[in-house]
Amino acid sequence: MLKPFESTDISRTLLDECERLDTASLSDALDSLDVSGGLLGIGTQVPGTRCVGIAFTVQYEPVGNSHGFKNAANYIDQVPRGAVIVSSNAGRQDCTVWGDIMTHFAVARGIKGTVIDGVARDIDTVVKLGYPLFSRGRFMQSAKNRTQLKAVQVPIEIGDVTVNPGDLMVCDGSGCLVIPQQIAAEVIRRACAVEHTERQIIGAITTGSSLEDARKTYRYDQPWLGAAEKVETELSQ
């Protein structure tokens, strides 16, 4: 079994910092670096939950014409504590790759959450356990004899975004995004600046400022800049 956070550049400190950030701020930080990380069309199935963790990737493929029983896979035994499972079933909505047994196992093993490019079932159980599950929808039909495991811990494509094993996953009520592990520290730094900028703007408008003036004063055009960087930018203009 893999150890927690093995083969990743993302430290426990960065994960803790990311727990305090929402996907909107992190997305703005990614935009500032011209990196697309949002997983379009994948949303929460358990309102009020969120997860932050290292991506453990799972790739499914359709079952061909081979004979014999084809299970949906037992890969979850390999998933380390603290990981976020990112499962690609190519967006299929006719069969599920997640249900109650997997949910109970994930909760017991300290897995942070699951992201599915596809659908899940047994949602009542998932909700009861408060497990962070994000997918394209929900459907009860089993994956058995319909789809099978192709590989784990390989790069997977979800829409136009690549998720690599070891990348940082952040999911909340606004959706799911992936942050490449090589730039995670810089993305988190910029996201913290974004949230600070937004708090300044909100503070200004609650004390009577117009939105236009507040945004101009606190440089909403470049919210990811720190205070010193904003001053430097202003002086160079």
Residue pairs with C-beta under 8 A, 6 or more apart in sequence:
1 77
1 78
1 80
2 56
2 78
2 79
2 80
3 80
4 54
4 80
4 81
4 82
4 83
5 11
5 12
5 15
5 54
5 80
5 82
6 80
7 165
7 166
8 54
8 166
8 181
9 166
9 181
9 182
9 184
10 54
10 166
10 168
10 181
10 184
14 168
14 184
14 185
14 188
15 52
15 53
15 54
15 82
15 168
17 188
17 192
18 26
18 52
18 168
18 170
18 184
18 188
19 52
21 170
21 188
21 191
21 192
21 195
22 172
22 174
22 195
23 38
23 170
23 171
23 172
23 174
23 175
23 176
23 177
24 174
25 191
25 192
25 194
25 195
25 198
26 37
26 170
26 177
26 179
26 187
26 188
26 191
27 37
27 38
27 177
28 190
28 191
28 194
28 223
28 224
29 186
29 187
29 188
29 189
29 190
29 191
29 193
29 194
29 224
30 36
30 37
30 177
30 179
30 187
32 190
32 222
32 224
33 183
33 186
33 187
33 190
35 180
35 183
35 187
36 160
36 161
37 161
37 177
37 178
37 179
37 180
38 161
38 175
38 176
38 177
39 115
39 117
39 158
39 159
39 161
39 175
39 176
39 177
39 178
40 159
40 175
41 91
41 136
41 159
42 115
42 116
42 117
42 134
42 135
42 136
42 158
42 175
42 176
43 134
43 135
43 175
43 176
44 132
44 133
44 134
44 171
44 172
44 173
45 120
45 123
45 126
45 127
45 133
45 134
45 135
45 138
46 126
46 127
46 130
46 131
46 132
46 133
47 173
48 173
49 113
49 130
49 131
49 132
49 133
50 113
50 132
50 170
50 171
50 172
50 173
51 84
51 112
51 113
51 132
51 169
51 170
51 171
52 84
52 112
52 168
52 169
52 170
52 171
53 82
53 83
53 84
53 111
53 112
53 113
53 168
53 169
54 80
54 82
54 83
54 84
54 166
54 167
54 168
54 169
55 83
55 84
55 86
55 163
55 164
55 165
55 166
55 167
55 168
55 169
55 178
56 78
56 79
56 80
56 83
56 84
56 85
56 86
56 152
56 153
56 165
57 86
57 87
57 88
57 152
57 153
57 154
57 155
57 156
57 163
57 164
57 165
58 73
58 75
58 85
58 86
58 87
58 88
58 97
58 149
58 152
58 156
59 88
59 149
59 150
59 151
59 152
59 154
59 156
60 72
60 73
60 87
60 88
60 89
60 90
60 97
60 118
60 143
60 147
60 148
60 149
60 150
61 147
61 148
61 149
61 150
62 146
62 147
62 148
63 70
63 145
63 146
63 147
63 148
69 144
69 145
70 144
70 145
70 146
70 148
71 144
71 148
72 97
72 142
72 143
72 144
72 147
72 148
72 149
73 148
73 149
75 149
75 152
76 85
76 102
76 105
76 106
76 109
76 111
78 152
79 85
79 106
79 109
79 111
81 109
81 110
81 111
82 110
82 111
82 112
83 111
83 112
84 111
84 112
84 113
84 114
84 115
84 169
84 171
85 106
85 111
85 113
85 114
85 115
86 114
86 115
86 156
86 158
86 163
86 169
86 178
87 97
87 98
87 114
87 115
87 116
87 117
87 118
88 117
88 118
88 156
88 157
88 158
88 163
89 95
89 97
89 116
89 117
89 118
89 119
89 143
89 147
90 117
90 118
91 117
91 118
91 136
92 118
92 119
92 147
93 118
93 119
93 136
93 137
93 139
94 139
94 141
94 146
95 118
95 119
95 139
95 141
95 142
95 143
95 146
95 147
96 118
96 119
96 120
96 121
96 138
96 139
96 140
96 141
96 142
96 143
97 116
97 118
97 119
97 120
97 143
97 147
98 114
98 116
98 120
98 121
98 133
98 135
99 120
99 121
99 122
99 125
100 121
100 122
100 125
100 126
102 114
103 122
103 125
103 126
103 129
103 131
103 133
104 125
104 129
105 111
106 114
106 131
107 129
107 131
112 132
113 131
113 132
113 133
113 134
113 169
113 171
114 120
114 131
114 132
114 133
114 134
114 135
115 134
115 135
115 169
115 171
115 176
116 133
116 134
116 135
116 136
117 135
117 136
117 156
117 158
118 135
118 136
119 135
119 136
119 137
119 138
119 139
120 126
120 133
120 135
120 138
120 139
121 138
121 139
121 140
121 141
121 142
123 133
123 138
126 133
132 171
134 171
134 175
134 176
153 165
154 165
155 162
155 163
155 164
155 165
156 162
156 163
157 163
161 178
162 178
163 169
163 178
164 180
164 181
166 181
167 178
167 179
167 180
167 181
168 178
168 179
168 180
168 181
168 184
169 176
169 177
169 178
169 179
170 176
170 177
170 179
171 177
179 187
179 188
190 224
191 224
193 223
193 224
193 225
193 226
194 223
194 224
197 218
197 219
197 220
197 223
197 224
197 225
198 223
200 214
200 217
200 218
201 211
201 214
201 215
201 218
201 220
204 213
204 214
204 217
204 218
205 211
205 214
209 217
214 220
215 221
219 225
219 230
219 233
222 230
222 233
225 233
